[in-house]
């Protein structure tokens, strides 16, 4: 998660990706001999990059809801992701930026969104509901920077499409380095520490395989890859202590707690 992010990045980041796709389209014939198909693109992002991917997929910031959430008198629970999200309120003083955001940053060339440890609560239910493409979210159980419940679980509950997937990682944090530090702190046993690097590498490999499988199914209509999108796959290949679990639907009790705005789930 970028510590020096500018408020303007909430607009510039998705626009930068659209500009890149424009340039790739322009160079396709002359430089890439027509080998690129930029009409069907997967947007994959981590943390603030996850915000970018969702914004390209059609999500919009709900500024009214964000202002209420960022009011210290109304919300005493603040995390790093929320601090970043609240910076978006600075954009309200720039009429040109707000007018551009009102147009939306969706890029129709984005056909699939994969957001890992994403910053996403600032979209709110109305903003996330604008996403119509398939979405895969991944959250870590011990992510202290972008906590899984207010960020990834809430965003998943707000998605309206049927092609939505949420992967929850046991003992995983905001990224491989954070996960390694947390696990080394938690498990003092030297024998366990020796296997952390291997487990982190294995988990990274599983996530890479999911990127490939989702892209093959939803961009190339390769149904042979669909078994890799089922719970049995991640349950079989993920490793201790970072096992991954696939969620396709949230239990009513979880949805109720989210609607009540509770910060954690038991």
Secondary structure, 3 states (H helix, E strand, C coil): CCCCCCCCHHHHHHHHHHHHHHHHHHHHHHHCCCCCCCCCEEEEEECHHHHHHHHHCCCCCCHHHHHHHCCCCCCCCCCHHHHHHHHHHHHHHCHHHHHHHHHCCCCCCEEEEEEECCCCHHHHHHHHCCCCCEEEEEEECCCCCCCCHHHHHHHHHHCCCCCEEEEEECCCCCCHHHHHHHHHHHCCCHHHHHCHHHHHHHHHHHHHHHHHHHHHHHCCCCHHHHHHHCHHHHHHHCCCCCCEEEECCCCHHHHHHHHCCCCCCC
